[in-house]
Amino acid sequence: MHDELVLLEVKDRVSYVTLNRAEKLNAISNEVRQAAMEKFSEADADPATRVVVLRGAGRAFSAGYDITAEYEGDHSWRHDSLAWRELLLACLEFEMRPMEMKKPVIASVAGYALGGACELAMFCDLTICADNAKFGEPEVRFSNVGPAMIMPFIAGHKRARELLYMGDLIDAQTAYECNMINRIVAADDLLPETEKYANRLALLDEEALYGTKLALRRGLEATGLRGAMLNGVDVLASMYSAKTEVGGKFGEITQSDGLRAALKWRHAQFEA
């Protein structure tokens, strides 16, 4: 597998952006986020393509943000709300980038799409997923929340509150019922079905395709979407910097036994 963190390939009139950190379930580090932003810009500017597909290498779309760096070295900054605000704003810019591109972006989801990756998929114009896909934002269980509170705009407030408060994962069919995805296909067929889906969209003239997307985005912005996202960051920055009982214990276990052990400790309490 190519050693770049994010790949960009062109096939017919479609650009394929691939998160390429399969050994970490495509967890989004700062380096992955920055590389993806560059590939998004490159794909959006390519005159040879009309549609962009976002996918993950290996068995997952993405497990979300890589939080291991928060507990490495000097992590005193974790209690600095201003530092958190800057980081959350950068993450929000990344997640909203598919929505802001002129070309429509299709999320092709296999396996996990969790946390910030779940939000990223919701910001894509369309989502096609394998029948083994799992969606969710479990960060609340260890005193974090994704930087983009987009789910109420997609799934409605009642479903969004339940998913965001509980941190439960949902399967592909439930995500479909929550309006989070457009199509479900067999896992073995995800690649060819994604290509078929994207190629059909790419048959449209640029003027019609880009104009329709822009009009829809302007409509969302008129409802206050962008302001809601920014307000969410302002609220959440202080929460991230707070010292909480669960957050403290989670950090201790992460430092002593690793992130996997910390996640297992916390999730076990919800399965009892």
Secondary structure, 3 states (H helix, E strand, C coil): CCCCCEEEEEECCEEEEEECCHHHCCCECHHHHHHHHHHHHHHHHCCCCCEEEEEECCCCCECCECCHHHHCCCCHHHHCHHHHHHHHHHHHHHHHHHHHCCCCEEEEECCEEECHHHHHHHHCCEEEEECCCEEECHHHHHCCCCCCCCHHHHHCHHHHHHHHHHCCCEEHHHHHHCCCCCEEECHHHHHHHHHHHHHHHCCCCHHHHHHHHHHHHHHHHHCCHHHHHHHHHHHHHHHHHCCCHHHHHHHHHHHHHCHHHHHHHHHHHHHC
